[in-house]
Amino acid sequence: MAPTTLAPLTTLRLGGPADRVLTVADPADWADTVHAIDQHDEPAPAVLGGGSNVIASDAGHRGTVVVMNTRGITAERVDDRTVAVTVQAGHPLTDLVAWAAAEHLAGIECLAGIPGTAGAYGQQVSDTLHHVTAWHWQDGALQVLPAHGCHLRYRQSLFKARPGRWTILTATFHLTRTNQAAAVAYRPLADELGVPVGARPPVAEVTAAVLANRHGRGLLLHPYGPDARQVGSVFLNPPVTAADAPRWSAVGCPVHTDSDGRLRASAGWLLEHIGCRPGHRLADGIRCSQRRTLTLTVHDGATAASLRAVLGTLAQDVHKATGIELTPEPVVLGT
Ligand SMILES: Cc1cc2nc3c(=O)[nH]c(=O)nc-3n(C[C@H](O)[C@H](O)[C@H](O)COP(=O)(O)OP(=O)(O)OC[C@H]3O[C@@H](n4cnc5c(N)ncnc54)[C@H](O)[C@@H]3O)c2cc1C
């Protein structure tokens, strides 16, 4: 099989060749995919969903990359209010959220506008995720992992912590059949909706407001234009201690409590503190996005290596100026 370049499989459109790329479009083809990988005596393939959180290296990947492109949603009644919604891992999150809103199912409306697939979900799904089914490559067996076993935390999960061990095949959420969304906790979203914090507007209204809010903050992925090639936020919001937090707030750095109860400083503010601004040129073909300092966009002339070098320099400069360590958010694929 001819090597296939990884660039078109990622939203950054960077990355060299992989030895093999296998696209799984039909869940029924999974056994054939496993068989094909076993033929090459590989411990486990690398996995891609929508490629919206990945920096694929210029040298590419030695081995197989499996692209999860499976689609499909099924729903099953659990009780009068609860519906178990099972989604194929390759199903786009935006489509799942729109489907749930149309079905008057609440619980995932705030994930509107996040590019990517259900198999690569972030922490925000921890409230509604019930279980996933995943292929365990070492055991060569399908496993069912309950949500609590997935160790979902701020931008972290069991699967991110142990790459290559499992490939998620489906995710099952328990959503609530109701005309009202979950209570709105985020003030800018409440303002967008014209309701007080804690209100429960209709699910479809919240979905629309989340999209409008993300649009205003430059957090939607557009296929064309100067901000098309990106992975969203490039650094995690770094943790700060309770003793340090007031000092950062006093100088204007937003500090929020994440869903794990940990205090985190704004990585975007820290980048601005060292002089970055929206649209700022950082290197040949690498800029801050037009709307957001924390999103970097790539253009002609950029490589995966130059992007990673820029991330390293930014982290170093922030550390020098503030003593705070920044950790990149996107995952590196390849060498
Ligand atoms: C404009 C923009 C806005 C964003 N906003 C947010 C946001 O608000 N919140 C947020 O959390 N993220 C955000 N992101 C980042 C990204 O979209 C999410 O992390 C998304 O969940 C990644 O999904 P993906 O399918 O593209 O994963 P990929 O980029 O393809 O993969 C990411 C990681 O997940 C692994 N993976 C993918 N599929 C599977 C699978 N089936 N089984 C096992 N492992 C798998 C990959 O191996 C890789 O390690 C944003 C990105 C962009 C470009």
The ligand as an SDF file (V2000), in Angstrom:
LIG
                    3D

 53 58  0  0  0  0  0  0  0  0999 V2000
  -11.7250   26.0770   16.2870 C   0  0  0  0  0  0  0  0  0  0  0  0
  -11.4890   24.9970   17.3090 C   0  0  0  0  0  0  0  0  0  0  0  0
  -12.1310   25.0610   18.5300 C   0  0  0  0  0  0  0  0  0  0  0  0
  -11.9340   24.0570   19.5160 C   0  0  0  0  0  0  0  0  0  0  0  0
  -12.6020   24.1400   20.6900 N   0  0  0  0  0  0  0  0  0  0  0  0
  -12.4310   23.1810   21.6510 C   0  0  0  0  0  0  0  0  0  0  0  0
  -13.1410   23.2260   22.8990 C   0  0  0  0  0  0  0  0  0  0  0  0
  -13.9050   24.1460   23.1550 O   0  0  0  0  0  0  0  0  0  0  0  0
  -12.9460   22.2310   23.8000 N   0  0  0  0  0  0  0  0  0  0  0  0
  -12.1060   21.1870   23.5380 C   0  0  0  0  0  0  0  0  0  0  0  0
  -11.9750   20.2770   24.3780 O   0  0  0  0  0  0  0  0  0  0  0  0
  -11.4250   21.1150   22.3660 N   0  0  0  0  0  0  0  0  0  0  0  0
  -11.5570   22.0740   21.4230 C   0  0  0  0  0  0  0  0  0  0  0  0
  -10.8680   22.0150   20.2410 N   0  0  0  0  0  0  0  0  0  0  0  0
   -9.9070   20.9260   20.0100 C   0  0  0  0  0  0  0  0  0  0  0  0
  -10.5270   19.7090   19.2740 C   0  0  0  0  0  0  0  0  0  0  0  0
  -11.5140   20.0830   18.3540 O   0  0  0  0  0  0  0  0  0  0  0  0
  -11.1090   18.7370   20.2540 C   0  0  0  0  0  0  0  0  0  0  0  0
  -10.1070   18.3180   21.1560 O   0  0  0  0  0  0  0  0  0  0  0  0
  -11.7420   17.5230   19.5650 C   0  0  0  0  0  0  0  0  0  0  0  0
  -12.4010   16.7400   20.5490 O   0  0  0  0  0  0  0  0  0  0  0  0
  -10.7320   16.6880   18.8350 C   0  0  0  0  0  0  0  0  0  0  0  0
  -11.4440   15.7310   18.0780 O   0  0  0  0  0  0  0  0  0  0  0  0
  -10.8330   15.0990   16.7730 P   0  0  0  0  0  0  0  0  0  0  0  0
  -11.7740   14.0180   16.3210 O   0  0  0  0  0  0  0  0  0  0  0  0
  -10.5100   16.1330   15.7630 O   0  0  0  0  0  0  0  0  0  0  0  0
   -9.5070   14.4360   17.3650 O   0  0  0  0  0  0  0  0  0  0  0  0
   -8.1050   14.2720   16.6520 P   0  0  0  0  0  0  0  0  0  0  0  0
   -7.4540   15.5960   16.5280 O   0  0  0  0  0  0  0  0  0  0  0  0
   -8.2430   13.4540   15.4140 O   0  0  0  0  0  0  0  0  0  0  0  0
   -7.3440   13.4130   17.7520 O   0  0  0  0  0  0  0  0  0  0  0  0
   -7.0490   13.9750   19.0090 C   0  0  0  0  0  0  0  0  0  0  0  0
   -6.5390   12.8650   19.9280 C   0  0  0  0  0  0  0  0  0  0  0  0
   -7.6020   11.9400   20.1630 O   0  0  0  0  0  0  0  0  0  0  0  0
   -7.2160   10.6410   19.7310 C   0  0  0  0  0  0  0  0  0  0  0  0
   -8.3880    9.9940   19.1290 N   0  0  0  0  0  0  0  0  0  0  0  0
   -9.1760   10.4590   18.1360 C   0  0  0  0  0  0  0  0  0  0  0  0
  -10.1700    9.5780   17.8830 N   0  0  0  0  0  0  0  0  0  0  0  0
   -9.9620    8.5370   18.7150 C   0  0  0  0  0  0  0  0  0  0  0  0
  -10.6440    7.2980   18.9220 C   0  0  0  0  0  0  0  0  0  0  0  0
  -11.7160    6.9470   18.2270 N   0  0  0  0  0  0  0  0  0  0  0  0
  -10.1470    6.4520   19.8720 N   0  0  0  0  0  0  0  0  0  0  0  0
   -9.0450    6.7830   20.5980 C   0  0  0  0  0  0  0  0  0  0  0  0
   -8.3730    7.9370   20.4530 N   0  0  0  0  0  0  0  0  0  0  0  0
   -8.8280    8.7950   19.5190 C   0  0  0  0  0  0  0  0  0  0  0  0
   -6.1100   10.8520   18.7180 C   0  0  0  0  0  0  0  0  0  0  0  0
   -5.2610    9.7070   18.6320 O   0  0  0  0  0  0  0  0  0  0  0  0
   -5.4060   12.0570   19.2960 C   0  0  0  0  0  0  0  0  0  0  0  0
   -4.5290   11.6560   20.3270 O   0  0  0  0  0  0  0  0  0  0  0  0
  -11.0520   22.9890   19.2430 C   0  0  0  0  0  0  0  0  0  0  0  0
  -10.3830   22.9360   18.0000 C   0  0  0  0  0  0  0  0  0  0  0  0
  -10.6040   23.9180   17.0360 C   0  0  0  0  0  0  0  0  0  0  0  0
   -9.8860   23.8220   15.7080 C   0  0  0  0  0  0  0  0  0  0  0  0
  1  2  1  0
  2  3  1  0
  2 52  2  0
  3  4  2  0
  4  5  1  0
  4 50  1  0
  5  6  2  0
  6  7  1  0
  6 13  1  0
  7  8  2  0
  7  9  1  0
  9 10  1  0
 10 11  2  0
 10 12  1  0
 12 13  2  0
 13 14  1  0
 14 15  1  0
 14 50  1  0
 15 16  1  0
 16 17  1  0
 16 18  1  0
 18 19  1  0
 18 20  1  0
 20 21  1  0
 20 22  1  0
 22 23  1  0
 23 24  1  0
 24 25  2  0
 24 26  1  0
 24 27  1  0
 27 28  1  0
 28 29  2  0
 28 30  1  0
 28 31  1  0
 31 32  1  0
 32 33  1  0
 33 34  1  0
 33 48  1  0
 34 35  1  0
 35 36  1  0
 35 46  1  0
 36 37  1  0
 36 45  1  0
 37 38  2  0
 38 39  1  0
 39 40  1  0
 39 45  2  0
 40 41  1  0
 40 42  2  0
 42 43  1  0
 43 44  2  0
 44 45  1  0
 46 47  1  0
 46 48  1  0
 48 49  1  0
 50 51  2  0
 51 52  1  0
 52 53  1  0
M  END
$$$$
